[in-house]
Amino acid sequence: MATDPTTMRGPARAQPTGAQAPAASPRRTPTLRGTLEVNAIPWAHVFVDGRSAGETPLLGLRLDAGVHAIRLVNEPLGASRELRVEIRPGEASRVVVQLEPP
């Protein structure tokens, strides 16, 4: 005698949908971060590790701990400056740069 699966008692059975259940994510270690303030005289566009971060003054920029490449660019003035900044966990770092035309 055939049994109708919709009337079976016991644990529910998942119906295949073609999508797999997400795998359990591994435990993540909290990322250690600090903050950076950047200012330039006159103003500048700020790039951190090659990505645009905004325009000066730039306050409270949260970054992972470690060394980061900072680039400041003022196109109308034709000035730019590159530097490296070390961000320490839980600390605030500050950079003020005087930009001058080439």
GROMACS elastic network, one bead per residue, 0.5 to 0.9 nm:
[ bonds ]
;  ai    aj funct       b0    kb
    3     6     6  0.86905   500
    3     7     6  0.78297   500
    3     8     6  0.74947   500
    4     7     6  0.56799   500
    4     8     6  0.67991   500
    5     8     6  0.52240   500
    5     9     6  0.87498   500
    6     9     6  0.85989   500
    8    11     6  0.89420   500
    9    12     6  0.82350   500
   10    13     6  0.89065   500
   14    17     6  0.87708   500
   16    19     6  0.76520   500
   16    20     6  0.87528   500
   17    20     6  0.80140   500
   19    22     6  0.89662   500
   20    23     6  0.85091   500
   22    25     6  0.82929   500
   25    28     6  0.83713   500
   28    31     6  0.83828   500
   29    32     6  0.88446   500
   31    64     6  0.67260   500
   31    65     6  0.80479   500
   31    89     6  0.89754   500
   32    63     6  0.86091   500
   32    64     6  0.58878   500
   32    65     6  0.56498   500
   32    88     6  0.81687   500
   32    89     6  0.52425   500
   32    90     6  0.74087   500
   33    62     6  0.65625   500
   33    63     6  0.54788   500
   33    66     6  0.86802   500
   33    87     6  0.75250   500
   33    88     6  0.70351   500
   33    90     6  0.60293   500
   33    91     6  0.80383   500
   34    60     6  0.89453   500
   34    61     6  0.82896   500
   34    62     6  0.57787   500
   34    63     6  0.56381   500
   34    64     6  0.63885   500
   34    65     6  0.60831   500
   34    87     6  0.58048   500
   34    88     6  0.56959   500
   34    91     6  0.50479   500
   34    92     6  0.58678   500
   34    93     6  0.77460   500
   35    59     6  0.83024   500
   35    60     6  0.54399   500
   35    61     6  0.52190   500
   35    63     6  0.59001   500
   35    64     6  0.84855   500
   35    65     6  0.89553   500
   35    87     6  0.71692   500
   35    88     6  0.83825   500
   35    89     6  0.84660   500
   35    90     6  0.75676   500
   35    91     6  0.64185   500
   35    93     6  0.61733   500
   35    94     6  0.85278   500
   36    58     6  0.80343   500
   36    59     6  0.67606   500
   36    60     6  0.57196   500
   36    61     6  0.50193   500
   36    62     6  0.64873   500
   36    63     6  0.72451   500
   36    85     6  0.89360   500
   36    87     6  0.74889   500
   36    91     6  0.86460   500
   36    92     6  0.57229   500
   36    94     6  0.57050   500
   36    95     6  0.76994   500
   37    56     6  0.88855   500
   37    57     6  0.75267   500
   37    58     6  0.55410   500
   37    60     6  0.58086   500
   37    61     6  0.64387   500
   37    92     6  0.75710   500
   37    93     6  0.62622   500
   37    95     6  0.61962   500
   37    96     6  0.83367   500
   38    46     6  0.79929   500
   38    55     6  0.88866   500
   38    56     6  0.63155   500
   38    57     6  0.59083   500
   38    58     6  0.50613   500
   38    59     6  0.66110   500
   38    60     6  0.89213   500
   38    61     6  0.85643   500
   38    93     6  0.86284   500
   38    94     6  0.59916   500
   38    96     6  0.59734   500
   38    97     6  0.81089   500
   39    42     6  0.85981   500
   39    43     6  0.72427   500
   39    44     6  0.78721   500
   39    55     6  0.86283   500
   39    56     6  0.50949   500
   39    58     6  0.63794   500
   39    59     6  0.84884   500
   39    94     6  0.81777   500
   39    95     6  0.62782   500
   39    97     6  0.64114   500
   39    98     6  0.87918   500
   40    43     6  0.50942   500
   40    44     6  0.59856   500
   40    56     6  0.62610   500
   40    57     6  0.70947   500
   40    72     6  0.77513   500
   40    95     6  0.82179   500
   40    96     6  0.55172   500
   40    98     6  0.57554   500
   40    99     6  0.66702   500
   41    44     6  0.77519   500
   41    56     6  0.88796   500
   41    96     6  0.77546   500
   41    97     6  0.63054   500
   41    99     6  0.58717   500
   41   100     6  0.86115   500
   42    56     6  0.88377   500
   42    74     6  0.79206   500
   42    77     6  0.89677   500
   42    97     6  0.87017   500
   42    98     6  0.70455   500
   42    99     6  0.64356   500
   42   100     6  0.85385   500
   43    55     6  0.71954   500
   43    56     6  0.55299   500
   43    57     6  0.73219   500
   43    72     6  0.88208   500
   43    73     6  0.84585   500
   43    74     6  0.67529   500
   43    99     6  0.83632   500
   44    54     6  0.87344   500
   44    55     6  0.57907   500
   44    56     6  0.55944   500
   44    57     6  0.82830   500
   44    72     6  0.55456   500
   44    73     6  0.50572   500
   44    75     6  0.81267   500
   44    79     6  0.88208   500
   44    80     6  0.82137   500
   44    99     6  0.83420   500
   45    52     6  0.76012   500
   45    53     6  0.77897   500
   45    54     6  0.59455   500
   45    56     6  0.64651   500
   45    71     6  0.80630   500
   45    72     6  0.55388   500
   45    73     6  0.51035   500
   45    74     6  0.63413   500
   45    75     6  0.85719   500
   46    51     6  0.83877   500
   46    52     6  0.60676   500
   46    53     6  0.55092   500
   46    54     6  0.55392   500
   46    55     6  0.56487   500
   46    56     6  0.68982   500
   46    58     6  0.81112   500
   46    70     6  0.70408   500
   46    71     6  0.58211   500
   46    73     6  0.66760   500
   47    50     6  0.55268   500
   47    51     6  0.50978   500
   47    53     6  0.53678   500
   47    54     6  0.74049   500
   47    55     6  0.89381   500
   47    69     6  0.80256   500
   47    70     6  0.57319   500
   47    71     6  0.50400   500
   47    72     6  0.64555   500
   47    73     6  0.82835   500
   48    51     6  0.52944   500
   48    52     6  0.64345   500
   48    53     6  0.62517   500
   48    68     6  0.66871   500
   48    69     6  0.57426   500
   48    71     6  0.65778   500
   49    52     6  0.85197   500
   49    68     6  0.59727   500
   49    70     6  0.64169   500
   49    71     6  0.81661   500
   50    69     6  0.75207   500
   50    70     6  0.79087   500
   50    71     6  0.78319   500
   52    55     6  0.86920   500
   53    58     6  0.81809   500
   53    61     6  0.82470   500
   54    57     6  0.86595   500
   54    58     6  0.69219   500
   55    58     6  0.62046   500
   55    72     6  0.89082   500
   56    59     6  0.82218   500
   56    72     6  0.88702   500
   58    61     6  0.69309   500
   60    92     6  0.81025   500
   63    66     6  0.84777   500
   63    68     6  0.86144   500
   63    87     6  0.71534   500
   64    67     6  0.87840   500
   64    68     6  0.88835   500
   64    87     6  0.70981   500
   64    88     6  0.82721   500
   64    89     6  0.76799   500
   65    68     6  0.87290   500
   65    86     6  0.73548   500
   65    88     6  0.50977   500
   65    89     6  0.53927   500
   65    90     6  0.86007   500
   66    85     6  0.81902   500
   66    86     6  0.54201   500
   66    87     6  0.51730   500
   66    88     6  0.65587   500
   66    89     6  0.84346   500
   67    84     6  0.64982   500
   67    85     6  0.55221   500
   67    87     6  0.61733   500
   67    88     6  0.88453   500
   68    83     6  0.84714   500
   68    84     6  0.55612   500
   68    85     6  0.53656   500
   68    86     6  0.63210   500
   68    87     6  0.75186   500
   69    82     6  0.72279   500
   69    83     6  0.59999   500
   69    85     6  0.65887   500
   70    81     6  0.82251   500
   70    82     6  0.57017   500
   70    83     6  0.52883   500
   70    84     6  0.58108   500
   70    85     6  0.70552   500
   71    80     6  0.70981   500
   71    81     6  0.57135   500
   71    83     6  0.65057   500
   71    84     6  0.86589   500
   72    79     6  0.82603   500
   72    80     6  0.53782   500
   72    81     6  0.52539   500
   72    82     6  0.64475   500
   72    83     6  0.87051   500
   72    97     6  0.84675   500
   72    99     6  0.84348   500
   73    77     6  0.87697   500
   73    78     6  0.78138   500
   73    79     6  0.59935   500
   73    81     6  0.66915   500
   73    82     6  0.88330   500
   73    99     6  0.84974   500
   74    77     6  0.55535   500
   74    78     6  0.60289   500
   74    79     6  0.52887   500
   74    80     6  0.61521   500
   74    99     6  0.78755   500
   75    79     6  0.63994   500
   75    80     6  0.78873   500
   76    79     6  0.79234   500
   77    80     6  0.87533   500
   77    99     6  0.86072   500
   77   100     6  0.76642   500
   77   101     6  0.57984   500
   77   102     6  0.86462   500
   78   100     6  0.83311   500
   78   101     6  0.57045   500
   78   102     6  0.68444   500
   79    99     6  0.61158   500
   79   100     6  0.58743   500
   79   102     6  0.62040   500
   80    99     6  0.67652   500
   80   100     6  0.80207   500
   80   101     6  0.81710   500
   80   102     6  0.85847   500
   81    97     6  0.81550   500
   81    99     6  0.71816   500
   85    93     6  0.82130   500
   85    95     6  0.83528   500
   86    93     6  0.81025   500
   87    90     6  0.87684   500
   87    91     6  0.73284   500
   87    92     6  0.76868   500
   87    93     6  0.66775   500
   88    91     6  0.55357   500
   88    92     6  0.77273   500
   88    93     6  0.80874   500
   89    92     6  0.85832   500
